[in-house]
Amino acid sequence: MNYFLAFFPILLILALMLGFRWGGHLAGLAGWLAGVLIATLFFGMTFQVWWVSQIKGLLLSLYVILVLWSALFLFHIVNQAGGIQAIALWLEASIRDRGLLLVLMAWAFGGFLEGMAGFGIPVAIVAPMLVGVGVSSARAVAAVAVGHSWAVSFGGMGMVFQTLTGIVQMESRLLAGPAAAILGIACLLCGLAASMILGQRRIWPKVVLIAALMATVQYSMATSGLIPLAALIAGLAGLLAGLWFNRNLSAPATESSAFTPLKGALSSYGGLVFATVLITLPGPLHTALFKIAWIPLFPQVETSQGFLTPAGPGTIFRFFLHPGAPISAAAFFSYRLYRLFNLLPKGSWRQVTRRTVASAGHASLGVIATVGLSTLMDHCGMTLLLAQGLSAVMQMAYPLVSPLVGMLGAFATGSNNNSNVLFASLQKNAAILLGLDPRWLLAAQTAGGSLGSMVAPAKIIVGCSTVGLKGRDGEVLRITLLYGLVIGLLIGAATLALSQFS
C-alpha cells in the first residue's frame, strides 16, 4: 500500500497529462497537492520538513528558470531578425547532396536548435523546412522528432542537465562524463534512425563518421565544464562536417548587405560561445567570479516517522558563472546590434518579450510545481521507498530498463526536464541499493528522458500543427514509437554493461 501511495502523485501527473491532456503546469500543481496530502497523512511530514523541502525546490526552480527565460529570449531575438531561417537557407545552398542535407537538417541542425533553446522549437522549425524540400509531412515531423532527441539533455543551454544535478545533489563535473558517453551512443542511433525514416540508408557511413565527431565534441565540451554549449557546438560540428563532405562544390553566393541575418545569428551565438568559454575556463577571471556566490544553508529535518534529511546547502548561486549570465548578455548586445543594422524594427522587443512569455510562462509554473513535488518526496522518504521496490523487483537487470523509465516520464510530461525531476532521485537510490555507480543510472535516466522527446505527444502535436497535420499526430507516433523503444533498449544494454564493469 505504501508503495502505491508514494507513487500516486507521479501517477496522477502522468494520468492527467496523458489521459486528460492537461498542461504540465496544471498537472504538476495537482501532483504537488496530492503529494502534500499523502506525505502529511501517511509519511509523517511536519511543517518544518515541508518548508525546508519547498524552499530548496523553489531555489532550484529559480536557477533553472533563469536559464530557460534568457535562452528563449535570445532565440526569439535571433529568430525575429531572420537569423534561424537564414542558417537553414545557407545549409540548403551549401549541401548539394539532398540525402545528406535532409538527414543533417533533422539530426544536426535539429540538435543545434535544441542546444539554443529546446522546448519543441527544433520540431516546429525544421519539420516545415523538410516539407518545403519534398519530404512528406508525417515523415518530416517524425525525422526531426527522432533526429534531434540526442541533444535534449544538454540542450536549452544546459538547463535540463542543471536541473538533474540539482535534484540529485551531484556536482556537474562528476556526472557530465557518463551522461555525455551515453548520449554519444544515442547521437549515433538517432542519426541512423533519422536516415532510415527519410529513406536515406545509403549515407550510413557518413552518418557514422559525423556521429563520431558530434559525440566527441559533445563529450569534450561537457567534461570541460562547457555544459551549456555541449549540444549546440556538437550540432554545429555535425553541420560543418556535412559541409566538408561537399568541400569540392562551389560555395553559394553571399548576400550583398554588409550585415545580414546570417551574420547576425552567427555573431549572437558566436559571442555567446566566446563569453561562456571566457568565464568557464580556469584563470583569474573565473576565480574572481567563483567567489561571488550565495550559499543558502538549511537545517536538519526529520519526519514524525523518523526519516532524516541532514543539514546542508541548497542550490548555490554563483551569479556571474550562472549560464543565464552570458546568455542574457548575448541577448542584450544582440538586440542592440540588430537595431543598429536595421535587422529589427523599433519596439520589436515587445513582440520578442510576448513570444518568450508564451514559450516559457506555463513551462516555468510546471518546473516550480514538479520540482517542489520532487524535493517533498525526497525529504519524506517516498522516493527512497519507490527505489527499494524497483530494485527488489528488477535486481541487477534494472539498468536495462532504466532509460525506459526516463522515456516514460518524458512521454507523459512532454519534457526531459520534468522526467528527470520525477525520476532522477529514484534512479539514484536504486543504483545505491543495487551497489552500482549512480552516475550510470542517472545518465541512462536523462538519456531516456531525452529520447522520450521523439514519442512525447506534446512535442509531436507542435510539429504536426506546423505542417498541416493537426489532429493526425497518431500517424507520426506510429513511426517514432518503434524507433524510440529500440533505441531505448539499446541504450539500456549499454548502461547495463557499463554499470557492471565501471
Rosetta blueprint (number, residue, H / E / L):
1 M L
2 N H
3 Y H
4 F H
5 L H
6 A H
7 F H
8 F H
9 P H
10 I H
11 L H
12 L H
13 I H
14 L H
15 A H
16 L H
17 M H
18 L H
19 G L
20 F L
21 R L
22 W L
23 G L
24 G H
25 H H
26 L H
27 A H
28 G H
29 L H
30 A H
31 G H
32 W H
33 L H
34 A H
35 G H
36 V H
37 L H
38 I H
39 A H
40 T H
41 L H
42 F H
43 F L
44 G L
45 M L
46 T L
47 F H
48 Q H
49 V H
50 W H
51 W H
52 V H
53 S H
54 Q H
55 I H
56 K H
57 G H
58 L H
59 L H
60 L H
61 S H
62 L H
63 Y H
64 V H
65 I H
66 L H
67 V H
68 L H
69 W H
70 S H
71 A H
72 L H
73 F H
74 L H
75 F H
76 H H
77 I H
78 V H
79 N H
80 Q H
81 A L
82 G L
83 G H
84 I H
85 Q H
86 A H
87 I H
88 A H
89 L H
90 W H
91 L H
92 E H
93 A H
94 S H
95 I L
96 R L
97 D L
98 R H
99 G H
100 L H
101 L H
102 L H
103 V H
104 L H
105 M H
106 A H
107 W H
108 A H
109 F H
110 G H
111 G H
112 F H
113 L H
114 E H
115 G H
116 M H
117 A L
118 G L
119 F L
120 G L
121 I H
122 P H
123 V H
124 A H
125 I H
126 V H
127 A H
128 P H
129 M H
130 L H
131 V H
132 G H
133 V L
134 G L
135 V L
136 S L
137 S H
138 A H
139 R H
140 A H
141 V H
142 A H
143 A H
144 V H
145 A H
146 V H
147 G H
148 H L
149 S H
150 W H
151 A H
152 V L
153 S L
154 F L
155 G H
156 G H
157 M H
158 G H
159 M H
160 V H
161 F H
162 Q H
163 T H
164 L H
165 T H
166 G H
167 I H
168 V H
169 Q L
170 M L
171 E L
172 S H
173 R H
174 L H
175 L H
176 A H
177 G H
178 P H
179 A H
180 A H
181 A H
182 I H
183 L H
184 G H
185 I H
186 A H
187 C H
188 L H
189 L H
190 C H
191 G H
192 L H
193 A H
194 A H
195 S H
196 M H
197 I H
198 L L
199 G L
200 Q L
201 R H
202 R H
203 I H
204 W H
205 P H
206 K H
207 V H
208 V H
209 L H
210 I H
211 A H
212 A H
213 L H
214 M H
215 A H
216 T H
217 V H
218 Q H
219 Y H
220 S H
221 M H
222 A H
223 T H
224 S L
225 G L
226 L L
227 I H
228 P H
229 L H
230 A H
231 A H
232 L H
233 I H
234 A H
235 G H
236 L H
237 A H
238 G H
239 L H
240 L H
241 A H
242 G H
243 L H
244 W H
245 F H
246 N L
247 R L
248 N L
249 L L
250 S L
251 A L
252 P L
253 A L
254 T L
255 E L
256 S L
257 S L
258 A L
259 F L
260 T L
261 P H
262 L H
263 K H
264 G H
265 A H
266 L H
267 S H
268 S H
269 Y H
270 G H
271 G H
272 L H
273 V H
274 F H
275 A H
276 T H
277 V H
278 L H
279 I H
280 T H
281 L L
282 P L
283 G L
284 P H
285 L H
286 H H
287 T H
288 A H
289 L H
290 F H
291 K L
292 I L
293 A L
294 W E
295 I L
296 P L
297 L E
298 F E
299 P L
300 Q L
301 V E
302 E E
303 T L
304 S L
305 Q L
306 G L
307 F L
308 L E
309 T E
310 P L
311 A L
312 G E
313 P E
314 G L
315 T L
316 I L
317 F E
318 R L
319 F L
320 F L
321 L L
322 H L
323 P L
324 G H
325 A H
326 P H
327 I H
328 S H
329 A H
330 A H
331 A H
332 F H
333 F H
334 S H
335 Y H
336 R H
337 L H
338 Y H
339 R H
340 L H
341 F L
342 N L
343 L L
344 L L
345 P L
346 K L
347 G L
348 S L
349 W H
350 R H
351 Q H
352 V H
353 T H
354 R H
355 R H
356 T H
357 V H
358 A H
359 S H
360 A H
361 G H
362 H H
363 A H
364 S H
365 L H
366 G H
367 V H
368 I H
369 A H
370 T H
371 V H
372 G H
373 L H
374 S H
375 T H
376 L H
377 M H
378 D H
379 H H
380 C H
381 G L
382 M H
383 T H
384 L H
385 L H
386 L H
387 A H
388 Q H
389 G H
390 L H
391 S H
392 A H
393 V H
394 M H
395 Q H
396 M H
397 A H
398 Y H
399 P H
400 L H
401 V H
402 S H
403 P H
404 L H
405 V H
406 G H
407 M H
408 L H
409 G H
410 A H
411 F H
412 A H
413 T H
414 G L
415 S L
416 N H
417 N H
418 N H
419 S H
420 N H
421 V H
422 L H
423 F H
424 A H
425 S H
426 L H
427 Q H
428 K H
429 N H
430 A H
431 A H
432 I H
433 L H
434 L H
435 G L
436 L L
437 D L
438 P H
439 R H
440 W H
441 L H
442 L H
443 A H
444 A H
445 Q H
446 T H
447 A H
448 G H
449 G H
450 S H
451 L H
452 G H
453 S H
454 M H
455 V L
456 A L
457 P H
458 A H
459 K H
460 I H
461 I H
462 V H
463 G H
464 C H
465 S H
466 T H
467 V L
468 G L
469 L L
470 K L
471 G L
472 R L
473 D H
474 G H
475 E H
476 V H
477 L H
478 R H
479 I H
480 T H
481 L H
482 L H
483 Y H
484 G H
485 L H
486 V H
487 I H
488 G H
489 L H
490 L H
491 I H
492 G H
493 A H
494 A H
495 T H
496 L H
497 A H
498 L H
499 S H
500 Q H
501 F H
502 S L
